[in-house]
């Protein structure tokens, strides 16, 4: 799932080399922390948070296959 977030984020931003994802895994959940360049935060969040919501939906679907819950945090 970490690779999925990296791939999605790199396709959205102007500075793909600054995309960093940290993963914290528990027994039944995964927390992914996404950090991008300051000027790219708006592109990752999207208008009214629609892009971030879409990314979370995709992650949720991928996590269900592994019987886990996935949370995405976008760090500033």
N, C-alpha and C positions, 0 to 999 in steps of 0.2 A: 504494500500500500504506500510505503514511503516513495518508491519509484514512480508510482502513479501520480502522486502530488508533485514531485519534482518535474515530471514530464508536462503536466498541465500548467504549472506555474511558468516554466520556461517558454511555453508557447504564448503566454499572455504578456510577458514583460519585455522591456527594451534592453535590460541588462541581465541576460540569463546566467552569466557567470557569477552573479551575486545571490542566486537562489540557494538557500540553505534550509534543510528540513531535519529536525531532530525528532526522534521517535522514542516514546516512553511506553513500554508494553507491560500490561498486567495480565492476569489470568484470562479475563473475559473482555478486556478493553485495550484500545490503543489510542494514545494521545499524540497527535502530530503537530509540531510547532513549525510554522512556515515563516521564514524571514526573507524579505526581498529588499532591494534598494529603496530608499525613502521615496523617490519619485515614482516608483512602480506600485506602491501600496494601493493607490486608487484603481489601477487596472486589475489588481487581484481581487479587490473587494467588489468593484463594479457599481453601477448606478443602483442606489437603494439596496446594496448588498446582494444583488441578484447573481453575480458571478460567484461569490463566496458560497451562496446557498446552493448553487448548481454543483460546485466542487464537493460540498458536504453530502449532497444527495448521491453523487457517484461513489464517494468513499463509503457511504452507508451501504449501498448495494454490494460493493466489493467485500465489505466486512461481514455481511450476512452469510456469504458463501463460506467464510471461515468461522462462523458462529461467534463473532465478536462484535463489540460496539466500537465505533471509531469517532474520534472528536478531532476537529481541525481548529487550531488557534493560529491566527494571523498576528504576528508580532510586529511592533513598530520599531 
